Amino acid sequence: MSDEQQEIVTQLRDTVKKVCEEFAGEYWREKDRERQYPKEFVDRLTELGLLAALIPEEYGGSGLPISMGVEILKAIHEFGGNAGACHAQMYTMGTVLRHGSPEQKQKYLPGVASGELRLQAFGVTEPTAGTDTTSISTVAVRDGDKYIVNGQKVWTSRALQSDLMILLARTTAKDKVAKRADGLSVFLVDMREAKKNGMSINPIRTMINHSTNAVFFDNVPIPADSLIGEEGKGFRYILSGMNAERILIAAECIGDARWFIKKASDYARERVVFGRPIGQNQGIQFPIAQAYAQTVAAEAVLEKACAVYESGGNAGTLANLSKMLASEASWAAADTCMQTHGGFGVAEEYDVERKFREARLYRIAPISTNLILSYIAEHELELPRSY
């Protein structure tokens, strides 16, 4: 990293740290208790331009590379916040940026950059398909100057806080295409209009304060110019965006791991039992040190994934590996932090139990560890496809 890049990283981390100090533990505890969206926190990040960091300058963003987005999300989690309420504002716009028409980019990206528009909803997963994306059943049928959409999505996070949605739907029946990945198309849906014309959103309550939903489409008309790129080529568009998503989620996991490690280390130095700090005992030291080692290793893979992604190379394997290794490292650190705190670990005021619950999510989302291992087995080890 050059001196100039390091200076940018320092500035970004300082800015994020100040925001997180402004929205400290009690803010997040209250939101968690009431299951409320952290709008004030998201608004503050937006005002500072942090969520528009990866949008090119010509559309009102900062035009920074993904490695800088990584530093922003890493810092949010390291300093006690949670970017799950807004991180999609960074990566969902990539589908429009890479595959959208000049008109679509000019129409939507400046508003996304300023915060006037929220593009945070990613409508891909369905109840019956899960991660078998090519088996989705939501359909979009062309009807003159519009498409009619019918179907259901699930785990569509931030749908209630988003103006726009990236939607994947089948435009050609699966039994009528040569390859199962064909016949899928991507649309940029104006949810404000769709909600007036047959789209409904049902919140799903989960063990963490993460706004996620089931979304239903009942003969919802969307303009034909909502189509992104070519009809039937949507699956590859979605895949190209998933590498960025994996990398950015990995950054959040690294930030969480750092938070847990510091929290555990601080407590271990201060907590005195049997006349000595518990951190003097190797039974406490070793798990924290092991979590630290895992985190350093995972971060090294993440940095390599960023380098390949920014150079335009195929970052598929490294993006998946970084997400898997970082989520495992953060979970190991979370468990160690909880164990170090003992009974106090489950007390709300220490924030450990909240972040413990939050950290567990990333071993299954946005893709599970098992699917990543299957991907590595097939694409790197040349083992037979298992799914």
Residue pairs with C-beta under 8 A, 6 or more apart in sequence:
1 9
5 67
5 68
8 64
8 68
9 68
9 71
12 50
12 53
12 68
12 71
12 72
12 75
13 71
13 75
15 48
15 50
16 50
16 72
16 75
16 76
16 79
16 81
17 75
17 79
19 41
19 44
19 45
19 48
19 50
19 76
19 81
20 75
20 76
20 79
20 80
20 81
21 79
22 44
23 38
23 40
23 41
23 44
23 81
24 80
25 80
25 349
25 351
27 38
27 40
27 41
28 38
28 80
28 81
28 82
28 351
28 354
29 348
29 349
29 351
29 354
30 36
31 37
31 38
31 209
32 208
32 209
32 354
35 205
35 209
36 209
37 85
37 160
37 161
37 211
38 82
38 85
39 161
41 81
41 85
42 51
42 85
42 86
42 161
43 115
45 51
45 76
45 86
46 52
46 86
46 114
46 115
47 115
49 61
49 62
49 113
50 72
51 86
51 89
51 90
51 115
52 60
52 61
52 62
52 89
52 112
52 113
52 114
52 115
53 61
53 62
53 64
53 68
53 69
53 72
53 90
54 61
54 62
54 63
54 64
54 65
54 66
54 68
54 69
54 90
54 91
54 93
54 94
55 61
55 62
55 63
55 93
55 97
55 109
55 112
55 113
56 63
56 97
56 109
57 63
59 105
59 106
59 109
59 110
59 112
59 113
60 109
60 110
60 113
60 114
61 109
61 113
62 68
65 306
65 310
66 244
66 247
66 248
66 306
66 309
66 310
67 303
67 306
67 307
67 310
69 90
69 248
69 251
70 247
70 248
70 250
70 251
70 302
70 306
71 251
73 83
73 87
73 90
73 248
73 251
73 252
73 255
74 251
74 252
74 254
74 255
74 258
75 255
76 82
76 83
76 252
76 255
77 83
77 251
77 252
77 253
77 254
77 255
77 256
77 258
77 259
78 254
78 255
78 256
78 258
78 259
79 255
79 259
80 259
80 351
80 355
82 355
82 358
83 252
84 157
84 210
84 252
84 358
84 361
85 158
85 161
85 210
85 211
86 120
86 158
87 248
87 249
87 252
88 119
88 120
88 121
88 122
88 157
88 158
89 112
89 118
89 119
89 120
90 244
90 248
91 241
91 244
91 245
91 248
92 119
92 120
92 121
92 122
92 166
92 241
93 109
93 112
93 119
94 240
94 241
94 244
95 166
95 186
95 188
95 228
95 237
95 238
95 240
95 241
96 104
96 105
96 108
96 109
96 119
96 166
96 188
96 228
97 105
97 109
98 237
98 240
98 241
99 186
99 228
99 229
99 237
99 240
100 108
100 188
100 228
100 229
101 228
103 225
104 188
104 225
104 228
108 117
108 119
108 164
108 188
111 117
112 118
112 119
112 164
117 163
117 164
118 158
118 161
118 162
118 163
118 164
119 162
119 163
119 164
119 165
119 166
120 157
120 158
120 161
120 162
121 156
121 157
121 158
121 159
121 162
121 164
121 165
121 166
121 191
121 215
122 156
122 157
122 165
122 166
123 138
123 153
123 156
123 159
123 165
123 166
123 167
123 168
123 189
123 215
124 133
124 136
124 153
124 166
124 168
124 238
125 131
125 133
125 153
125 154
125 155
125 156
126 136
126 137
126 138
126 151
126 152
126 153
126 154
127 152
127 154
127 214
128 135
128 137
129 135
129 136
129 137
131 367
131 368
131 371
132 387
133 168
133 184
133 235
133 238
134 174
134 180
134 181
134 184
134 235
135 174
135 180
136 151
136 168
136 169
136 170
136 184
137 151
137 170
138 149
138 150
138 151
138 152
138 153
138 167
138 168
138 169
138 170
138 217
139 149
139 150
139 151
139 169
139 170
139 171
140 147
140 148
140 149
140 167
140 169
140 170
140 171
140 185
140 187
140 222
141 147
141 148
141 150
141 171
142 171
142 224
143 221
144 224
145 223
145 224
146 221
146 222
146 223
146 224
147 169
147 171
147 187
147 221
147 222
147 223
147 224
147 226
147 227
148 219
148 220
148 221
149 167
149 169
149 187
149 189
149 217
149 219
149 220
149 221
149 222
150 217
150 218
150 219
150 220
151 169
151 216
151 217
152 214
152 215
152 216
152 217
153 167
153 214
153 215
153 217
154 204
154 213
154 214
154 215
155 204
155 212
155 213
155 365
156 165
156 201
156 212
156 213
156 214
156 215
157 210
157 211
157 212
157 213
158 211
158 212
159 165
159 191
159 201
159 211
159 212
159 213
159 215
160 201
160 203
160 211
160 213
161 211
162 191
163 190
163 191
163 192
164 188
164 189
164 190
164 191
165 188
165 189
165 191
165 194
165 215
166 186
166 187
166 188
166 189
166 228
166 241
167 186
167 187
167 188
167 189
168 184
168 185
168 186
168 234
168 235
168 238
169 184
169 185
169 187
169 234
170 183
170 184
170 185
171 183
171 184
171 185
171 231
171 232
171 234
172 182
172 183
172 232
173 183
174 180
174 183
176 183
177 183
177 232
181 235
181 236
182 232
182 235
183 232
184 232
184 233
184 234
184 235
184 238
185 227
185 228
185 231
185 232
185 233
185 234
186 227
186 228
186 229
186 234
186 237
186 238
187 222
187 226
187 227
187 228
188 226
188 228
189 222
189 226
190 222
190 226
191 199
193 222
194 217
194 220
194 222
195 201
197 220
197 221
198 217
198 218
198 219
198 220
198 221
199 215
199 216
199 217
199 218
199 220
200 215
200 216
200 218
201 213
201 214
201 215
201 216
202 213
202 214
202 215
202 216
203 211
203 212
203 213
204 212
204 213
204 214
206 212
207 357
208 354
208 357
208 358
208 361
210 358
210 361
228 234
228 237
229 237
242 319
242 366
242 367
243 309
243 315
243 316
243 319
244 309
244 319
245 366
246 305
246 319
246 320
246 322
246 323
246 366
246 367
247 302
247 305
247 306
247 309
247 315
247 319
247 322
247 323
249 323
249 326
249 327
249 362
249 366
250 298
250 302
250 305
250 319
250 322
250 323
250 325
250 326
250 327
251 302
251 326
252 362
253 298
253 323
253 326
253 327
253 329
253 330
253 359
253 362
254 295
254 298
254 299
254 302
254 326
254 329
254 330
256 330
256 333
256 334
256 355
256 358
256 359
257 291
257 294
257 295
257 298
257 326
257 329
257 330
257 332
257 333
257 334
258 295
258 333
259 355
260 291
260 330
260 333
260 334
260 336
260 337
260 352
260 355
260 359
261 288
261 291
261 292
261 295
261 333
261 336
261 337
263 337
263 341
263 350
263 351
263 352
264 288
264 291
264 333
264 336
264 337
264 340
264 341
265 279
265 288
267 340
267 341
267 344
268 277
268 278
268 279
268 284
268 285
268 288
268 340
269 277
269 279
270 277
271 277
271 278
271 279
272 278
278 284
278 340
279 285
284 340
287 336
287 339
287 340
288 336
288 340
290 332
290 336
291 329
291 332
291 333
291 336
292 333
294 325
294 328
294 329
294 332
294 333
295 326
295 329
295 330
295 333
297 325
297 329
298 322
298 325
298 326
298 328
298 329
299 326
301 318
301 321
301 322
301 325
301 326
302 322
302 325
302 326
304 318
304 322
305 315
305 318
305 319
305 321
305 322
308 314
308 315
308 318
309 315
309 318
309 319
316 375
316 379
317 375
317 376
317 379
317 380
320 367
320 372
320 375
320 376
321 372
321 376
323 362
323 367
323 372
324 369
324 372
324 373
326 362
327 359
327 362
327 363
327 369
328 363
328 369
330 359
330 362
331 359
331 360
331 362
331 363
333 359
334 352
334 355
334 356
334 359
334 360
335 356
337 345
337 352
337 356
338 345
338 346
338 352
338 353
338 356
339 345
341 350
341 352
344 350
344 352
345 352
345 353
345 356
346 352
346 353
347 353
348 354
363 369
371 387
374 386
374 387
377 383
377 386
378 384
378 385
378 386
